[in-house]
Structures are given as structure tokens and as C-alpha cells.
Amino acid sequence: MKRLSLQELNSGSEPALELDVAIVGGGVSGLYSGWRLLTAPNRPEKVHVFEMSDRIGGRLESIQLPGMHIPGELGGMRYTTQHEIVTALIEKVFAAQLTPVPFSMGDPATHYFYMRTQRFRANAWQQAQAEGSKFHSHYFLRPDLCGFSPDQLFNKIVYDVLLADPWFVQNYAGKVSNPARYDYRFQLTAEDWDSIKPRLTYCFPGAYHGMHVNDLGFWNVIKDQAGEEAFEYLGVAGGYYSNVANWNAAEAFPYMVGDFSNAATAYKTIAGGYDQTAYALADAFLHQRGSAIWAQNRLVNFEKTSAGPRRYSLTVFNGPSQKTWTVHADAIILAMPRRSLELLNQFNFFFDPETQLQRHRHMASVIMEPAFKLLMGFEEPWWKEHFGCTSGESVTDLPMRQCYYFGTDTHDSHSLFLASYNDMQSVPFWDVLESKDLEHWHPHPHKPHRIGTRTLEPQTWKKHARWTPRATSLAPQHEIDKFLDVQAPAAMVREAMAQVRELHGNAHIPDPYITHFKNWTEDPFGAGYHAWKAGVNVAEVMRYMRRPEPAEAIHICGEAYSDQQGWVEGALCVAERMLQEHFALAWPEWLNPKY
Ligand code: FAD
């Protein structure tokens, strides 16, 4: 699948353009909406996508470091077969363009956990259990919880809360089981969960007795069920602080047992990178009559028009010309997350804080969860040589949190390593090391800059501020030079490598020859992913967002206000629902009718 060039994406402008539907956001939900609209039998004539950056894909961004052919993922990287829209798109609709490949999680016996300075193999819990003993971590868990791996403990908490509610037992007891001490099984469907989530009651004596689980945060529940030390343990050992944030507990339950704590979950990705999904959608969209993608064009505002040719006029800022232009459209789809919505003009008829209180309350009903990734290229897969690992991840309480061994290029020995995948409270640790501060030292990228008595030429300055990538036998200097601007700051790389060495207990791990990093907390995303707040009526807010004002043809879609947050699948489910409800699209023939 080839990347679309800026020319194909069209980075110009066409003032007074008239459209049936203007889609704002070239992430998967926007591109999917455009493709579905223009391939429907009752299709509108003209549907264009507006994207503020110079690429499409949004929070999917696959990159290729010089010297290797393995794609590096800065954003989303995998899907599961439970993701039915994604799976059908990749494996049926775009089967000719996309090649699914397993996303290997490797052998836990070759991975590390390093928490509270205790280093052990990731299969330590299962190994002890097989021997009839308990693995003791440096966490002071209650005696009855000691020996549970983080996945098993997540499952136990969900299971215990479900089975304490007589209503659940009466209706669904046959669908969950606990056949052995550490073995919890859940056969609840998405439909079951839709009915359980708003009804489930917390039936334990104490502060929360009789409350709806939907009104509690997941932290509240974990603390009440297992204690604060267990909460600390699950936050760290589970790999993601976002999983145990105090988000809506009823939403957290299916999320945790359906994926993260389910050892049977098999992941897949796409050869060439997960963002190929976005490119396949964009390519198919652009092949339709009446389509266009306007890159480097940022929506600034939209207003109702009384005399104009269409219902709404959109003010779009064109990056290359630094000028605004007007687009007229009969319907608008805002395919973007919470922070992007908040960056639009908040004083127009739609967002007016004086009159649109409910809109702002609903927009704020999701937690914005910071996420950060730091990729590195190595000449040799040191993880293979040092401890026989070929793929998968290790986890630590150090701020780097998770690292992934992405494997070795089949053509050579150069190897890709995700040195840090971290979220929530660990992101600020890296924030301060970002070159944002260095940009203050050197506001103009093309002019020399004085620091004290020294004058630094731009290239010298960049090399001082950022990690200096090194040419290798397979990555010649001219290739490396193209990556100078995306290098992580040198201090960040030094710090990350110190943590990587500490996690593995190996001071001889070499330095990378190249790096690349991304902090999704920056605008316009504001977060890597989102989570519903406790107490929110999720079904109602999701319905509301798909058409916030019944009298207006303005729609919001994407991952942020979905019931599979943090996944491409969530973004696509919301888009599909919105298209069926408000654009009269029929159920797609390629999608399981029972989904
Ligand atoms: P986005 O991708 O955020 O798209 C919004 C688009 O709108 C962006 O392109 C943005 O530039 C544009 N935009 C914003 N404002 C404007 C404006 N004013 N004018 C014009 N354009 C605008 N999902 C998975 O399925 N599997 C994973 O393994 C996975 N891992 C992840 C790891 C990380 C680190 C992150 C950050 C995300 C991950 N996700 C994963 C989630 C997945 O990437 C998202 O759910 C999905 O890509 C969101 O798509 P979207 O269309 O809702 O929004």
C-alpha cells in the first residue's frame, strides 16, 4: 500500500467550495465515514475530508527507520479478532491491499518484570503456581491475594463484584466461572455487557454498598476489593496506569476481562504498519467520484448560514498559504477527539459556553489519558543475544514503563525496539526532557543562535539538542540525515537507556543508532486515548455526541466517545452507528449482522 503524497492529499485551497458533507479529521473515523458515505447506494454527491496535518492516519502513525524494513508504530499498533469491523476491513474488504500478520507477544519466560527493584521473569507467577507455591513480589498484598499475577487479580476483582450482585447471578451466573484458584472465565457478549453495565450493583458492606458500579471509579473498586497496595501493584504490573485510573468501573470491567487480562487474546497487525488501514480507507475514498482530502487545512470555526448556498460555512486555515478560506456544507462530521473539539472556536452557536452547558458537560465526560512512545533502532537485537528473547514486552515501575522487542529485519540484523511506551503520570517525566525547552533557546530553525559566548549554527544546535544518530553499514549518512529533526533529545535517550539497562540488569546494552519519539498529549490530540468518567450515562452521551443538536446536521465521531476507547475499533463503531442513524446508511454486507 503506497503512502499518499501531499499532492494527492491536496494541500491547497478552493474558496467557496460547496459540499454535501464536510468531514473534519483524517484519522480512521473520518476516512471511514468518507468511504462509507460515498460507496453507499444512497450516497451524497460531494464529501471532502479536511486534515490539519500533512499526513493522514491521526493516532495511527507507522514509520520506517533507516537501515531496517520493520515498521515502527508511534500510535496504534495491533488489533484482535474481537474487533469485528477492523478485522472485516483488513481481512475481507481490503484483503487485496492489506496483509494481516500475527503481532507476537513472545514467550513470557524470556521477558522481565522489574518493580520495586525486584527483577524477575514474566512467567514467575505461573511457574510458582504450577509448583503449588506462590510467587512473592515486593508488594505487600493481602495473604489471600498473594501469588496472583496482575491479569489474574484483575479477573478475580471483576468476577467477585459480578457474583456478589443477586441480579447478575439470576441472569448471567452460567456465563462466568472460576474452575480453579487462579482461573476465571467470562463468556459474556457485548450485548450482555450493555445490559449489565448500567444495572450492576456493588453489593459489599462498606462505603459503596448499594451503589451502581457505573457510579464508581475502577480505583474505588480495586481499593475496596483488594486494598491500596493491590491498586499500586495492578497499576504498575498491568503495564498501563490508564487501566487503573479512576475511570468508570462498569466500563472498565468488560475492557479488562475482554482484552488486557485475557491470556487467550491473540493480536494481529498489518505488514507494513497498522496505519495502512487508514491509507487503504483513504485510497478507496479517493477513488470515489466527489471525494477529496485537504491536508494542511485546519478547521477553525463553523457557523450557520441564512443566505449562503449551504446550511453551514466552515472557516478553514490553510497551512502553506497561512490564509483562511470558506467552505460551504450541508452537514459536518467532526471526526476528532475531545481536545481537538476544544480547540475549535468555542464561542460559535454550537459551542457557546453560555448556552451550551450540556454540550460542554458531555464533552468533558471522558478523561484525557496522556501517552508517549520512544522508538529506537539497534544494529543488533541485543535482547536475543543477552537473554534469548525474540518478541513481546517487559514491564517496570521505572518511568519507561513498558518496552517491546519488535524483532529483527529479515533482510539484516538491524532491530527495532520500543524503548518506552508509557502513559498517565509517567508522561510528565519525559515531558521536561523534550526539545520544547530547547526551542526557546533557538526560536528560528534556520538562523545561527548565540548561547553565552558561543554562536551555534542550526545544524550544530540541532545536534547539541538532539540525539546524534549514527550511520551504520546499512543506514548510510545521507539516509540518517533525513531523520535529524525527529531524533529524541539526547538527554531523553540517555535517561531511557539508563532505565533500559537497569530493567534488564545489564550495563552492556549498547546505544541505539537512531531514535524517534511521539508524545500524543500534545495538540491537537491532547491525549493518547480516552476513558469514561464514573457516573456518566455512557449510552446516552454516546447517542448525544453522534448528533448533539437534533435540529442541526453536525455530528461527532471517533474513539473518544466510544465504548471501545483506546482502540481503532471504537472509532469505527461510533462512525458506523452515526452513519446508519443519521445518514440512512444500510448495515454493511461485509460485517457480521449480529455484531
Ligand atoms: P484521531 O486518530 O485522533 O484523528 C483525528 C484527526 O483529526 C487527526 O488526524 C487530527 O490531526 C485531525 N484534526 C484535529 N483537529 C482538526 C481540525 N481542527 N481541523 C482538521 N483536522 C483536525 N488502537 C488500536 O486499535 N490498537 C492499538 O494497539 C492502539 N494503540 C495505541 C497506542 C497509542 C500510543 C495511541 C496514542 C493510540 C492507540 N490506539 C490503538 C488508539 C487508536 O490509535 C485510536 O483509537 C484511533 O486511531 C483514533 O481514531 P480517530 O479517528 O477517532 O481520531
Boltz pocket constraint, residues with backbone or C-beta under 6 A from the ligand:
constraints:
  - pocket:
      binder: B
      contacts: [[A, 24], [A, 25], [A, 26], [A, 27], [A, 28], [A, 29], [A, 30], [A, 50], [A, 51], [A, 52], [A, 53], [A, 55], [A, 56], [A, 57], [A, 58], [A, 59], [A, 60], [A, 74], [A, 75], [A, 76], [A, 77], [A, 78], [A, 79], [A, 297], [A, 298], [A, 299], [A, 300], [A, 335], [A, 336], [A, 337], [A, 340], [A, 341], [A, 344], [A, 371], [A, 372], [A, 373], [A, 520], [A, 524], [A, 525], [A, 527], [A, 528], [A, 529], [A, 557], [A, 558], [A, 559], [A, 560], [A, 564], [A, 565], [A, 566], [A, 567], [A, 568], [A, 569], [A, 570], [A, 571]]
      max_distance: 6.0
